[in-house]
Amino acid sequence: MLEPGTVLSWWLAAALPLALATACGFLAMIVTSSRFE
């Protein structure tokens, strides 16, 4: 069985790039939509 610290670090390692990608995509969508209006 994995230790809580290992699971936490694994979740952080998996969620951080996903959150960054989501934020970048969201910002890009806002910028492009405001640019074309």
CYANA upper distance limits for C-alpha pairs under 8 A (distance plus 0.5 A):
  2 LEU  CA      6 THR  CA      6.98
  2 LEU  CA      7 VAL  CA      7.22
  3 GLU  CA      7 VAL  CA      6.97
  4 PRO  CA      8 LEU  CA      6.53
  5 GLY  CA      9 SER  CA      6.62
  6 THR  CA     10 TRP  CA      6.54
  7 VAL  CA     11 TRP  CA      6.59
  8 LEU  CA     12 LEU  CA      6.67
  9 SER  CA     13 ALA  CA      6.53
 10 TRP  CA     14 ALA  CA      6.66
 11 TRP  CA     15 ALA  CA      6.33
 12 LEU  CA     16 LEU  CA      6.17
 13 ALA  CA     17 PRO  CA      7.75
 14 ALA  CA     18 LEU  CA      7.35
 15 ALA  CA     19 ALA  CA      6.48
 16 LEU  CA     20 LEU  CA      6.67
 17 PRO  CA     21 ALA  CA      6.51
 18 LEU  CA     22 THR  CA      6.62
 19 ALA  CA     23 ALA  CA      6.59
 20 LEU  CA     24 CYS  CA      6.57
 21 ALA  CA     25 GLY  CA      6.55
 22 THR  CA     26 PHE  CA      6.53
 23 ALA  CA     27 LEU  CA      6.59
 24 CYS  CA     28 ALA  CA      6.53
 25 GLY  CA     29 MET  CA      6.59
 26 PHE  CA     30 ILE  CA      6.80
 27 LEU  CA     31 VAL  CA      6.61
 28 ALA  CA     32 THR  CA      6.56
 29 MET  CA     33 SER  CA      6.48
 30 ILE  CA     34 SER  CA      6.52
 31 VAL  CA     35 ARG  CA      6.50
 32 THR  CA     36 PHE  CA      6.78
 33 SER  CA     37 GLU  CA      6.92
